[in-house]
Amino acid sequence: MTEADGRTARAERTRALIVDAHLALIADGELKPTARQVTERAGVSPRTLWDHFADMEAVMAASSRRQLEGQDADAVPIDPGQPLARRLADYARHRAGVLEALAPLARAADVQRPFSPVLQQNLRGNLARIRAEAERVFAPELDRFAPAARERAVLALTVAADWASWQLLRQYLDRPVAEATAVLQSAIAGILSETGTASPEATGPDPATPDPPKGNPA
């Protein structure tokens, strides 16, 4: 390893320490960690923090990227060739697991997003990811829609699978994970049933599906 490679590796380790500390504070319930809190948790100096990040918005952006990388690493692609009932159950279970793990960081982002162009752009990017995955998983059903109706259906799927809808179910309607997952599954089946392709038995919860464990975004 060259000296330059060593410096790069050290810089990456330091950035990772800072992001780890930021995510840990958020997981502990601190929705807007300060620079002092982050440096104390990470065991680095304020100067080190600012050497690696322009501001706390940049730290939040790095934490969001970490979250997405974790989601991608853990994701098991759903085969669109599987029966619809199986895809509905697998997709709802997958989204529930992702959203439960995302919850602490998502709450923190909700607080900061009105003042952060970076977080606003991150949200648009995440919505695009949700849309693309829904279009892939449910392509056989969506392809039976007329173009305008298909667009409405895709937008409805995106809204149903987003954090905002999950937060309503979990936090404000106080539904347990299993019930919230069943509601998500039923909502998606209802959207797709406009084509007559979602059978009644596809709309119910999968009784063999356990609650996904709550996780931290770290």
N, CA and C atoms as a LAMMPS dump frame, in Angstrom:
ITEM: TIMESTEP
0
ITEM: NUMBER OF ATOMS
654
ITEM: BOX BOUNDS ff ff ff
-5.0000000000000000e+02 5.0000000000000000e+02
-5.0000000000000000e+02 5.0000000000000000e+02
-5.0000000000000000e+02 5.0000000000000000e+02
ITEM: ATOMS id mol type element x y z
1 1 1 N 0.845 -1.201 0
2 1 2 C 0 0 0
3 1 3 C 0.877 1.246 0
4 2 1 N 0.595 2.176 -0.887
5 2 2 C 1.351 3.413 -0.957
6 2 3 C 0.946 4.345 0.176
7 3 1 N 1.732 5.402 0.357
8 3 2 C 1.395 6.382 1.394
9 3 3 C 0.053 7.044 1.1
10 4 1 N -0.193 7.318 -0.194
11 4 2 C -1.476 7.92 -0.583
12 4 3 C -2.633 6.972 -0.291
13 5 1 N -2.424 5.682 -0.569
14 5 2 C -3.464 4.696 -0.271
15 5 3 C -3.742 4.644 1.228
16 6 1 N -2.686 4.738 2.022
17 6 2 C -2.858 4.718 3.466
18 6 3 C -3.652 5.911 3.964
19 7 1 N -3.362 7.089 3.401
20 7 2 C -4.11 8.288 3.79
21 7 3 C -5.592 8.142 3.415
22 8 1 N -5.835 7.588 2.233
23 8 2 C -7.224 7.403 1.793
24 8 3 C -7.96 6.439 2.702
25 9 1 N -7.298 5.357 3.067
26 9 2 C -7.928 4.369 3.949
27 9 3 C -8.215 4.972 5.323
28 10 1 N -7.288 5.754 5.839
29 10 2 C -7.506 6.4 7.147
30 10 3 C -8.66 7.385 7.074
31 11 1 N -8.719 8.137 5.975
32 11 2 C -9.814 9.099 5.81
33 11 3 C -11.16 8.389 5.75
34 12 1 N -11.2 7.26 5.055
35 12 2 C -12.452 6.502 4.96
36 12 3 C -12.862 5.957 6.325
37 13 1 N -11.885 5.483 7.101
38 13 2 C -12.192 4.98 8.449
39 13 3 C -12.719 6.094 9.334
40 14 1 N -12.129 7.277 9.22
41 14 2 C -12.57 8.404 10.034
42 14 3 C -13.984 8.826 9.647
43 15 1 N -14.253 8.902 8.359
44 15 2 C -15.599 9.249 7.908
45 15 3 C -16.61 8.215 8.401
46 16 1 N -16.209 6.944 8.357
47 16 2 C -17.107 5.888 8.828
48 16 3 C -17.381 6.031 10.323
49 17 1 N -16.362 6.377 11.097
50 17 2 C -16.549 6.591 12.541
51 17 3 C -17.55 7.713 12.798
52 18 1 N -17.435 8.774 12.038
53 18 2 C -18.323 9.927 12.214
54 18 3 C -19.754 9.559 11.841
55 19 1 N -19.914 8.859 10.729
56 19 2 C -21.26 8.429 10.315
57 19 3 C -21.835 7.447 11.325
58 20 1 N -21.014 6.515 11.81
59 20 2 C -21.478 5.57 12.835
60 20 3 C -22.004 6.317 14.054
61 21 1 N -21.253 7.333 14.478
62 21 2 C -21.65 8.102 15.663
63 21 3 C -22.954 8.848 15.402
64 22 1 N -23.065 9.44 14.236
65 22 2 C -24.276 10.178 13.867
66 22 3 C -25.494 9.263 13.876
67 23 1 N -25.364 8.092 13.262
68 23 2 C -26.472 7.144 13.216
69 23 3 C -26.812 6.605 14.602
70 24 1 N -25.802 6.392 15.424
71 24 2 C -26.049 5.895 16.781
72 24 3 C -26.83 6.921 17.596
73 25 1 N -26.498 8.185 17.46
74 25 2 C -27.227 9.238 18.171
75 25 3 C -28.685 9.298 17.713
76 26 1 N -28.889 9.172 16.407
77 26 2 C -30.256 9.181 15.887
78 26 3 C -31.031 7.98 16.403
79 27 1 N -30.379 6.816 16.417
80 27 2 C -31.035 5.613 16.933
81 27 3 C -31.39 5.753 18.409
82 28 1 N -30.628 6.559 19.126
83 28 2 C -30.907 6.812 20.541
84 28 3 C -32.028 7.829 20.745
85 29 1 N -32.534 8.408 19.649
86 29 2 C -33.642 9.342 19.754
87 29 3 C -33.289 10.797 19.551
88 30 1 N -32.025 11.099 19.255
89 30 2 C -31.598 12.479 19.006
90 30 3 C -31.863 12.796 17.536
91 31 1 N -32.937 13.538 17.247
92 31 2 C -33.347 13.743 15.865
93 31 3 C -32.44 14.695 15.093
94 32 1 N -31.719 15.557 15.795
95 32 2 C -30.817 16.474 15.106
96 32 3 C -29.519 16.576 15.892
97 33 1 N -28.655 15.566 15.774
98 33 2 C -27.398 15.584 16.521
99 33 3 C -26.551 16.801 16.177
100 34 1 N -25.916 17.355 17.188
101 34 2 C -25.025 18.489 16.969
102 34 3 C -23.625 17.993 16.635
103 35 1 N -22.812 18.904 16.116
104 35 2 C -21.426 18.552 15.818
105 35 3 C -20.706 18.095 17.085
106 36 1 N -20.972 18.761 18.197
107 36 2 C -20.307 18.378 19.443
108 36 3 C -20.711 16.971 19.865
109 37 1 N -21.993 16.646 19.757
110 37 2 C -22.439 15.306 20.121
111 37 3 C -21.783 14.247 19.237
112 38 1 N -21.699 14.534 17.954
113 38 2 C -21.119 13.569 17.027
114 38 3 C -19.634 13.364 17.31
115 39 1 N -18.905 14.445 17.503
116 39 2 C -17.463 14.298 17.738
117 39 3 C -17.195 13.581 19.056
118 40 1 N -17.997 13.857 20.066
119 40 2 C -17.807 13.172 21.345
120 40 3 C -18.104 11.687 21.22
121 41 1 N -19.165 11.342 20.5
122 41 2 C -19.501 9.931 20.321
123 41 3 C -18.454 9.216 19.462
124 42 1 N -17.953 9.926 18.436
125 42 2 C -16.974 9.309 17.534
126 42 3 C -15.568 9.289 18.113
127 43 1 N -15.316 10.126 19.107
128 43 2 C -13.974 10.207 19.676
129 43 3 C -12.998 10.933 18.774
130 44 1 N -13.5 11.946 18.057
131 44 2 C -12.633 12.741 17.187
132 44 3 C -12.787 14.211 17.558
133 45 1 N -11.884 15.023 17.056
134 45 2 C -11.927 16.452 17.346
135 45 3 C -12.882 17.165 16.391
136 46 1 N -13.371 18.354 16.78
137 46 2 C -14.183 19.141 15.845
138 46 3 C -13.443 19.419 14.544
139 47 1 N -12.147 19.672 14.628
140 47 2 C -11.388 19.935 13.411
141 47 3 C -11.43 18.727 12.474
142 48 1 N -11.335 17.515 13.044
143 48 2 C -11.401 16.305 12.223
144 48 3 C -12.745 16.196 11.53
145 49 1 N -13.81 16.515 12.264
146 49 2 C -15.151 16.477 11.658
147 49 3 C -15.213 17.394 10.452
148 50 1 N -14.752 18.648 10.621
149 50 2 C -14.873 19.619 9.522
150 50 3 C -13.852 19.385 8.419
151 51 1 N -12.793 18.624 8.71
152 51 2 C -11.863 18.236 7.648
153 51 3 C -12.507 17.25 6.674
154 52 1 N -13.504 16.497 7.167
155 52 2 C -14.098 15.434 6.365
156 52 3 C -15.504 15.762 5.857
157 53 1 N -16.16 16.72 6.502
158 53 2 C -17.522 17.081 6.104
159 53 3 C -17.652 18.602 6.12
160 54 1 N -18.339 19.135 5.107
161 54 2 C -18.484 20.588 5.006
162 54 3 C -19.383 21.139 6.1
163 55 1 N -20.416 20.385 6.469
164 55 2 C -21.368 20.831 7.477
165 55 3 C -22.168 19.619 7.946
166 56 1 N -23.108 19.817 8.868
167 56 2 C -23.885 18.705 9.402
168 56 3 C -24.859 18.151 8.357
169 57 1 N -25.23 18.98 7.393
170 57 2 C -26.065 18.476 6.311
171 57 3 C -25.324 17.402 5.519
172 58 1 N -24.019 17.608 5.329
173 58 2 C -23.205 16.616 4.623
174 58 3 C -23.1 15.328 5.431
175 59 1 N -23.039 15.443 6.755
176 59 2 C -23.019 14.248 7.609
177 59 3 C -24.331 13.481 7.459
178 60 1 N -25.441 14.218 7.454
179 60 2 C -26.746 13.579 7.294
180 60 3 C -26.853 12.896 5.936
181 61 1 N -26.342 13.528 4.91
182 61 2 C -26.37 12.936 3.574
183 61 3 C -25.56 11.639 3.539
184 62 1 N -24.405 11.644 4.208
185 62 2 C -23.584 10.434 4.258
186 62 3 C -24.287 9.324 5.024
187 63 1 N -24.996 9.681 6.077
188 63 2 C -25.755 8.684 6.828
189 63 3 C -26.87 8.096 5.967
190 64 1 N -27.512 8.93 5.18
191 64 2 C -28.569 8.448 4.288
192 64 3 C -27.997 7.493 3.246
193 65 1 N -26.821 7.822 2.713
194 65 2 C -26.195 6.917 1.738
195 65 3 C -25.864 5.579 2.384
196 66 1 N -25.39 5.62 3.62
197 66 2 C -25.101 4.368 4.34
198 66 3 C -26.362 3.519 4.45
199 67 1 N -27.475 4.174 4.774
200 67 2 C -28.743 3.458 4.898
201 67 3 C -29.112 2.778 3.58
202 68 1 N -29 3.496 2.474
203 68 2 C -29.345 2.937 1.174
204 68 3 C -28.414 1.794 0.794
205 69 1 N -27.138 1.942 1.093
206 69 2 C -26.185 0.877 0.792
207 69 3 C -26.528 -0.392 1.565
208 70 1 N -26.942 -0.214 2.831
209 70 2 C -27.346 -1.366 3.634
210 70 3 C -28.583 -2.036 3.063
211 71 1 N -29.553 -1.227 2.631
212 71 2 C -30.756 -1.779 2.019
213 71 3 C -30.398 -2.596 0.782
214 72 1 N -29.544 -2.039 -0.052
215 72 2 C -29.185 -2.724 -1.29
216 72 3 C -28.446 -4.028 -1.008
217 73 1 N -27.573 -4.004 0.007
218 73 2 C -26.793 -5.203 0.324
219 73 3 C -27.683 -6.322 0.847
220 74 1 N -28.741 -5.962 1.571
221 74 2 C -29.615 -6.964 2.185
222 74 3 C -30.772 -7.393 1.285
223 75 1 N -30.977 -6.677 0.196
224 75 2 C -32.158 -6.926 -0.632
225 75 3 C -32.049 -8.255 -1.372
226 76 1 N -33.15 -8.988 -1.384
227 76 2 C -33.276 -10.208 -2.185
228 76 3 C -34.307 -9.915 -3.267
229 77 1 N -33.889 -9.843 -4.536
230 77 2 C -34.826 -9.466 -5.603
231 77 3 C -36.048 -10.387 -5.65
232 78 1 N -37.2 -9.787 -5.855
233 78 2 C -38.445 -10.545 -5.985
234 78 3 C -38.664 -10.847 -7.461
235 79 1 N -38.886 -12.102 -7.764
236 79 2 C -39.046 -12.541 -9.152
237 79 3 C -40.439 -12.153 -9.657
238 80 1 N -40.528 -11.292 -10.678
239 80 2 C -41.846 -10.913 -11.198
240 80 3 C -42.578 -12.061 -11.878
241 81 1 N -41.903 -13.177 -12.074
242 81 2 C -42.543 -14.339 -12.659
243 81 3 C -43.286 -15.203 -11.654
244 82 1 N -43.114 -14.892 -10.353
245 82 2 C -43.817 -15.647 -9.319
246 82 3 C -45.301 -15.29 -9.335
247 83 1 N -46.16 -16.162 -8.77
248 83 2 C -47.585 -15.82 -8.677
249 83 3 C -47.791 -14.506 -7.932
250 84 1 N -48.84 -13.79 -8.281
251 84 2 C -49.091 -12.482 -7.699
252 84 3 C -49.213 -12.549 -6.183
253 85 1 N -49.925 -13.527 -5.664
254 85 2 C -50.107 -13.62 -4.211
255 85 3 C -48.765 -13.715 -3.495
256 86 1 N -47.832 -14.477 -4.063
257 86 2 C -46.507 -14.612 -3.463
258 86 3 C -45.738 -13.299 -3.517
259 87 1 N -45.831 -12.617 -4.671
260 87 2 C -45.138 -11.332 -4.812
261 87 3 C -45.707 -10.287 -3.855
262 88 1 N -47.014 -10.265 -3.705
263 88 2 C -47.629 -9.318 -2.77
264 88 3 C -47.106 -9.534 -1.355
265 89 1 N -47.083 -10.783 -0.914
266 89 2 C -46.624 -11.085 0.442
267 89 3 C -45.142 -10.758 0.605
268 90 1 N -44.329 -11.155 -0.379
269 90 2 C -42.885 -10.916 -0.278
270 90 3 C -42.567 -9.426 -0.32
271 91 1 N -43.242 -8.693 -1.204
272 91 2 C -42.969 -7.264 -1.324
273 91 3 C -43.387 -6.517 -0.061
274 92 1 N -44.571 -6.826 0.461
275 92 2 C -45.023 -6.154 1.687
276 92 3 C -44.091 -6.461 2.852
277 93 1 N -43.656 -7.707 2.968
278 93 2 C -42.735 -8.074 4.05
279 93 3 C -41.397 -7.365 3.886
280 94 1 N -40.905 -7.305 2.641
281 94 2 C -39.635 -6.617 2.379
282 94 3 C -39.723 -5.14 2.738
283 95 1 N -40.78 -4.468 2.28
284 95 2 C -40.916 -3.039 2.559
285 95 3 C -41.063 -2.789 4.057
286 96 1 N -41.792 -3.66 4.746
287 96 2 C -41.946 -3.493 6.195
288 96 3 C -40.595 -3.557 6.891
289 97 1 N -39.761 -4.514 6.499
290 97 2 C -38.44 -4.624 7.105
291 97 3 C -37.577 -3.411 6.841
292 98 1 N -37.607 -2.929 5.585
293 98 2 C -36.832 -1.742 5.223
294 98 3 C -37.308 -0.528 6.014
295 99 1 N -38.613 -0.328 6.086
296 99 2 C -39.168 0.864 6.73
297 99 3 C -38.98 0.841 8.238
298 100 1 N -39.044 -0.327 8.845
299 100 2 C -38.776 -0.413 10.283
300 100 3 C -37.321 -0.061 10.586
301 101 1 N -36.41 -0.558 9.748
302 101 2 C -34.996 -0.235 9.938
303 101 3 C -34.713 1.237 9.671
304 102 1 N -35.457 1.798 8.721
305 102 2 C -35.262 3.197 8.321
306 102 3 C -35.823 4.185 9.335
307 103 1 N -36.74 3.753 10.195
308 103 2 C -37.543 4.667 11.01
309 103 3 C -36.746 5.745 11.754
310 104 1 N -35.695 5.406 12.509
311 104 2 C -34.992 6.479 13.232
312 104 3 C -34.416 7.545 12.306
313 105 1 N -33.757 7.11 11.233
314 105 2 C -33.164 8.075 10.305
315 105 3 C -34.237 8.857 9.568
316 106 1 N -35.339 8.198 9.233
317 106 2 C -36.423 8.876 8.525
318 106 3 C -37.036 9.972 9.389
319 107 1 N -37.213 9.706 10.681
320 107 2 C -37.764 10.731 11.572
321 107 3 C -36.828 11.929 11.657
322 108 1 N -35.533 11.644 11.723
323 108 2 C -34.557 12.734 11.762
324 108 3 C -34.577 13.527 10.458
325 109 1 N -34.693 12.83 9.335
326 109 2 C -34.745 13.511 8.044
327 109 3 C -36.003 14.366 7.928
328 110 1 N -37.127 13.886 8.473
329 110 2 C -38.366 14.661 8.431
330 110 3 C -38.193 16.016 9.124
331 111 1 N -37.442 16.027 10.22
332 111 2 C -37.216 17.261 10.974
333 111 3 C -36.357 18.232 10.174
334 112 1 N -35.361 17.713 9.494
335 112 2 C -34.364 18.568 8.844
336 112 3 C -34.67 18.879 7.375
337 113 1 N -35.51 18.082 6.727
338 113 2 C -35.712 18.208 5.28
339 113 3 C -36.203 19.574 4.817
340 114 1 N -37.127 20.241 5.55
341 114 2 C -37.595 21.548 5.051
342 114 3 C -36.481 22.566 4.849
343 115 1 N -35.345 22.365 5.54
344 115 2 C -34.245 23.331 5.478
345 115 3 C -33.053 22.772 4.695
346 116 1 N -33.212 21.589 4.084
347 116 2 C -32.068 20.911 3.473
348 116 3 C -32.351 20.507 2.031
349 117 1 N -31.791 21.219 1.061
350 117 2 C -31.94 20.797 -0.342
351 117 3 C -31.409 19.386 -0.587
352 118 1 N -30.346 19.018 0.131
353 118 2 C -29.779 17.678 -0.041
354 118 3 C -30.787 16.611 0.369
355 119 1 N -31.433 16.793 1.507
356 119 2 C -32.412 15.813 1.967
357 119 3 C -33.659 15.81 1.086
358 120 1 N -34.024 16.954 0.562
359 120 2 C -35.152 16.996 -0.369
360 120 3 C -34.822 16.191 -1.628
361 121 1 N -33.604 16.335 -2.114
362 121 2 C -33.192 15.575 -3.289
363 121 3 C -33.1 14.089 -2.967
364 122 1 N -32.641 13.762 -1.759
365 122 2 C -32.578 12.363 -1.343
366 122 3 C -33.965 11.731 -1.353
367 123 1 N -34.966 12.492 -0.878
368 123 2 C -36.327 11.975 -0.857
369 123 3 C -36.814 11.689 -2.282
370 124 1 N -36.549 12.616 -3.188
371 124 2 C -36.958 12.382 -4.582
372 124 3 C -36.276 11.124 -5.139
373 125 1 N -35.001 10.97 -4.813
374 125 2 C -34.289 9.785 -5.28
375 125 3 C -34.852 8.503 -4.693
376 126 1 N -35.216 8.535 -3.415
377 126 2 C -35.764 7.348 -2.786
378 126 3 C -37.126 6.999 -3.362
379 127 1 N -37.943 8.015 -3.628
380 127 2 C -39.241 7.764 -4.253
381 127 3 C -39.058 7.145 -5.638
382 128 1 N -38.045 7.595 -6.354
383 128 2 C -37.762 7.013 -7.673
384 128 3 C -37.357 5.548 -7.539
385 129 1 N -36.604 5.221 -6.487
386 129 2 C -36.201 3.831 -6.247
387 129 3 C -37.419 2.966 -5.934
388 130 1 N -38.314 3.478 -5.084
389 130 2 C -39.523 2.723 -4.736
390 130 3 C -40.352 2.48 -5.988
391 131 1 N -40.5 3.529 -6.784
392 131 2 C -41.289 3.41 -8.02
393 131 3 C -40.692 2.352 -8.939
394 132 1 N -39.386 2.417 -9.152
395 132 2 C -38.745 1.485 -10.07
396 132 3 C -38.907 0.046 -9.596
397 133 1 N -38.782 -0.186 -8.297
398 133 2 C -38.919 -1.551 -7.779
399 133 3 C -40.357 -2.047 -7.912
400 134 1 N -41.332 -1.179 -7.615
401 134 2 C -42.731 -1.579 -7.763
402 134 3 C -43.049 -1.892 -9.223
403 135 1 N -42.537 -1.083 -10.127
404 135 2 C -42.771 -1.33 -11.554
405 135 3 C -42.156 -2.653 -11.991
406 136 1 N -41 -2.983 -11.435
407 136 2 C -40.348 -4.245 -11.798
408 136 3 C -41.113 -5.447 -11.241
409 137 1 N -41.444 -5.379 -9.941
410 137 2 C -42.072 -6.52 -9.274
411 137 3 C -43.471 -6.803 -9.837
412 138 1 N -44.208 -5.73 -10.124
413 138 2 C -45.599 -5.903 -10.557
414 138 3 C -45.792 -5.578 -12.04
415 139 1 N -44.731 -5.751 -12.817
416 139 2 C -44.795 -5.464 -14.249
417 139 3 C -45.899 -6.245 -14.962
418 140 1 N -46.096 -7.54 -14.674
419 140 2 C -47.145 -8.266 -15.414
420 140 3 C -48.527 -7.649 -15.24
421 141 1 N -48.826 -7.134 -14.05
422 141 2 C -50.132 -6.53 -13.806
423 141 3 C -50.203 -5.115 -14.373
424 142 1 N -49.142 -4.34 -14.171
425 142 2 C -49.147 -2.957 -14.633
426 142 3 C -49.2 -2.865 -16.154
427 143 1 N -48.623 -3.84 -16.824
428 143 2 C -48.61 -3.809 -18.282
429 143 3 C -50.005 -3.975 -18.886
430 144 1 N -50.972 -4.352 -18.072
431 144 2 C -52.341 -4.506 -18.567
432 144 3 C -53.144 -3.209 -18.454
433 145 1 N -52.573 -2.189 -17.826
434 145 2 C -53.245 -0.902 -17.713
435 145 3 C -53.087 -0.099 -19.004
436 146 1 N -54.05 0.752 -19.297
437 146 2 C -53.851 1.788 -20.3
438 146 3 C -52.809 2.779 -19.764
439 147 1 N -52.105 3.504 -20.638
440 147 2 C -50.991 4.345 -20.168
441 147 3 C -51.334 5.298 -19.028
442 148 1 N -52.422 6.048 -19.128
443 148 2 C -52.746 7.006 -18.067
444 148 3 C -53.101 6.295 -16.777
445 149 1 N -53.84 5.209 -16.87
446 149 2 C -54.22 4.448 -15.683
447 149 3 C -52.989 3.779 -15.064
448 150 1 N -52.066 3.351 -15.907
449 150 2 C -50.833 2.747 -15.397
450 150 3 C -50.042 3.757 -14.569
451 151 1 N -49.938 4.975 -15.066
452 151 2 C -49.203 6.008 -14.334
453 151 3 C -49.84 6.262 -12.978
454 152 1 N -51.165 6.338 -12.927
455 152 2 C -51.847 6.54 -11.647
456 152 3 C -51.593 5.37 -10.702
457 153 1 N -51.618 4.166 -11.25
458 153 2 C -51.387 2.986 -10.423
459 153 3 C -49.966 2.971 -9.867
460 154 1 N -48.997 3.316 -10.697
461 154 2 C -47.599 3.341 -10.244
462 154 3 C -47.41 4.399 -9.155
463 155 1 N -48.014 5.568 -9.338
464 155 2 C -47.922 6.6 -8.296
465 155 3 C -48.568 6.123 -7.001
466 156 1 N -49.702 5.44 -7.112
467 156 2 C -50.369 4.926 -5.914
468 156 3 C -49.511 3.877 -5.208
469 157 1 N -48.865 3.005 -5.972
470 157 2 C -47.965 2.009 -5.384
471 157 3 C -46.802 2.682 -4.661
472 158 1 N -46.26 3.723 -5.276
473 158 2 C -45.136 4.443 -4.679
474 158 3 C -45.537 5.078 -3.354
475 159 1 N -46.697 5.723 -3.325
476 159 2 C -47.182 6.35 -2.094
477 159 3 C -47.439 5.296 -1.02
478 160 1 N -48.054 4.178 -1.405
479 160 2 C -48.384 3.137 -0.427
480 160 3 C -47.139 2.558 0.229
481 161 1 N -46.043 2.459 -0.523
482 161 2 C -44.833 1.8 -0.027
483 161 3 C -43.828 2.762 0.579
484 162 1 N -44.145 4.047 0.645
485 162 2 C -43.21 5.048 1.156
486 162 3 C -43.273 5.151 2.678
487 163 1 N -42.241 5.766 3.25
488 163 2 C -42.137 5.957 4.683
489 163 3 C -43.318 6.735 5.26
490 164 1 N -43.806 7.754 4.562
491 164 2 C -44.878 8.584 5.105
492 164 3 C -46.118 7.754 5.403
493 165 1 N -46.462 6.834 4.512
494 165 2 C -47.625 5.977 4.742
495 165 3 C -47.362 5.007 5.889
496 166 1 N -46.143 4.478 5.944
497 166 2 C -45.79 3.547 7.025
498 166 3 C -45.83 4.264 8.382
499 167 1 N -45.355 5.49 8.414
500 167 2 C -45.375 6.254 9.666
501 167 3 C -46.804 6.478 10.156
502 168 1 N -47.722 6.769 9.232
503 168 2 C -49.117 6.934 9.621
504 168 3 C -49.641 5.671 10.304
505 169 1 N -49.338 4.528 9.712
506 169 2 C -49.822 3.27 10.274
507 169 3 C -49.17 2.95 11.611
508 170 1 N -47.868 3.084 11.689
509 170 2 C -47.126 2.633 12.873
510 170 3 C -47.195 3.638 14.022
511 171 1 N -46.991 4.922 13.705
512 171 2 C -46.876 5.911 14.765
513 171 3 C -48.208 6.561 15.108
514 172 1 N -48.952 6.988 14.104
515 172 2 C -50.153 7.777 14.37
516 172 3 C -51.419 6.927 14.5
517 173 1 N -51.472 5.801 13.803
518 173 2 C -52.591 4.878 13.981
519 173 3 C -52.256 3.741 14.936
520 174 1 N -51.001 3.695 15.378
521 174 2 C -50.558 2.772 16.427
522 174 3 C -50.824 1.317 16.063
523 175 1 N -50.539 0.957 14.816
524 175 2 C -50.729 -0.424 14.388
525 175 3 C -49.439 -1.213 14.567
526 176 1 N -49.51 -2.468 15.017
527 176 2 C -48.308 -3.305 15.101
528 176 3 C -47.776 -3.634 13.717
529 177 1 N -46.544 -4.102 13.676
530 177 2 C -45.882 -4.346 12.393
531 177 3 C -46.675 -5.317 11.53
532 178 1 N -47.155 -6.414 12.113
533 178 2 C -47.873 -7.416 11.324
534 178 3 C -49.122 -6.826 10.685
535 179 1 N -49.86 -6.016 11.438
536 179 2 C -51.075 -5.429 10.885
537 179 3 C -50.742 -4.381 9.83
538 180 1 N -49.724 -3.556 10.096
539 180 2 C -49.324 -2.554 9.116
540 180 3 C -48.866 -3.215 7.819
541 181 1 N -48.162 -4.333 7.933
542 181 2 C -47.728 -5.079 6.747
543 181 3 C -48.928 -5.593 5.963
544 182 1 N -49.924 -6.114 6.681
545 182 2 C -51.132 -6.61 6.02
546 182 3 C -51.883 -5.483 5.324
547 183 1 N -51.915 -4.297 5.938
548 183 2 C -52.567 -3.147 5.309
549 183 3 C -51.833 -2.763 4.027
550 184 1 N -50.502 -2.723 4.08
551 184 2 C -49.712 -2.412 2.885
552 184 3 C -49.991 -3.43 1.786
553 185 1 N -50.012 -4.703 2.155
554 185 2 C -50.274 -5.751 1.177
555 185 3 C -51.658 -5.582 0.551
556 186 1 N -52.651 -5.286 1.373
557 186 2 C -54.013 -5.104 0.869
558 186 3 C -54.116 -3.871 -0.032
559 187 1 N -53.404 -2.803 0.35
560 187 2 C -53.437 -1.582 -0.456
561 187 3 C -52.864 -1.836 -1.849
562 188 1 N -51.749 -2.546 -1.908
563 188 2 C -51.139 -2.833 -3.205
564 188 3 C -52.047 -3.727 -4.04
565 189 1 N -52.624 -4.753 -3.405
566 189 2 C -53.534 -5.633 -4.127
567 189 3 C -54.734 -4.863 -4.659
568 190 1 N -55.23 -3.913 -3.867
569 190 2 C -56.361 -3.108 -4.31
570 190 3 C -56.021 -2.249 -5.508
571 191 1 N -54.838 -1.67 -5.504
572 191 2 C -54.399 -0.858 -6.64
573 191 3 C -54.322 -1.71 -7.903
574 192 1 N -53.743 -2.898 -7.769
575 192 2 C -53.584 -3.769 -8.931
576 192 3 C -54.902 -4.391 -9.374
577 193 1 N -55.864 -4.488 -8.463
578 193 2 C -57.126 -5.155 -8.801
579 193 3 C -57.953 -4.352 -9.785
580 194 1 N -57.575 -3.105 -10.026
581 194 2 C -58.289 -2.317 -11.034
582 194 3 C -58.195 -2.961 -12.408
583 195 1 N -57.172 -3.836 -12.589
584 195 2 C -57.054 -4.553 -13.861
585 195 3 C -57.749 -5.895 -13.795
586 196 1 N -58.285 -6.233 -12.606
587 196 2 C -58.922 -7.536 -12.45
588 196 3 C -57.935 -8.663 -12.269
589 197 1 N -56.658 -8.322 -11.883
590 197 2 C -55.64 -9.366 -11.792
591 197 3 C -55.349 -9.784 -10.369
592 198 1 N -55.768 -9.013 -9.367
593 198 2 C -55.475 -9.362 -7.976
594 198 3 C -56.656 -10.129 -7.404
595 199 1 N -56.439 -11.377 -7.069
596 199 2 C -57.512 -12.207 -6.554
597 199 3 C -57.831 -11.823 -5.124
598 200 1 N -59.065 -12.091 -4.63
599 200 2 C -59.422 -11.729 -3.256
600 200 3 C -58.471 -12.326 -2.23
601 201 1 N -58.026 -13.581 -2.469
602 201 2 C -57.141 -14.186 -1.463
603 201 3 C -55.77 -13.546 -1.45
604 202 1 N -55.446 -12.791 -2.479
605 202 2 C -54.131 -12.131 -2.51
606 202 3 C -54.097 -10.898 -1.636
607 203 1 N -55.259 -10.434 -1.159
608 203 2 C -55.286 -9.176 -0.425
609 203 3 C -55.097 -9.349 1.065
610 204 1 N -55.151 -10.545 1.553
611 204 2 C -55.05 -10.748 2.996
612 204 3 C -53.623 -10.911 3.447
613 205 1 N -53.392 -10.874 4.764
614 205 2 C -52.041 -11.057 5.28
615 205 3 C -51.578 -12.486 5.105
616 206 1 N -50.298 -12.662 5.046
617 206 2 C -49.707 -13.986 4.981
618 206 3 C -49.573 -14.486 6.409
619 207 1 N -50.374 -15.475 6.84
620 207 2 C -50.357 -15.874 8.248
621 207 3 C -49.039 -16.465 8.678
622 208 1 N -48.216 -16.902 7.718
623 208 2 C -46.927 -17.483 8.081
624 208 3 C -45.833 -16.439 8.173
625 209 1 N -46.17 -15.185 7.923
626 209 2 C -45.16 -14.12 7.908
627 209 3 C -44.994 -13.532 9.297
628 210 1 N -43.825 -13.707 9.943
629 210 2 C -43.616 -13.119 11.266
630 210 3 C -43.316 -11.637 11.161
631 211 1 N -43.445 -10.937 12.268
632 211 2 C -43.055 -9.534 12.3
633 211 3 C -41.574 -9.432 11.996
634 212 1 N -41.161 -8.538 11.088
635 212 2 C -39.721 -8.311 10.912
636 212 3 C -39.17 -7.626 12.13
637 213 1 N -37.926 -7.96 12.528
638 213 2 C -37.354 -7.327 13.72
639 213 3 C -37.104 -5.856 13.474
640 214 1 N -37.321 -5.079 14.51
641 214 2 C -36.982 -3.668 14.409
642 214 3 C -35.466 -3.544 14.397
643 215 1 N -34.976 -2.657 13.544
644 215 2 C -33.531 -2.508 13.443
645 215 3 C -33.111 -1.075 13.455
646 216 1 N -31.815 -0.844 13.593
647 216 2 C -31.236 0.488 13.528
648 216 3 C -30.648 0.675 12.154
649 217 1 N -30.577 1.9 11.668
650 217 2 C -30.032 2.144 10.343
651 217 3 C -28.532 2.017 10.276
652 218 1 N -27.857 1.755 11.433
653 218 2 C -26.402 1.668 11.425
654 218 3 C -25.948 0.346 10.837
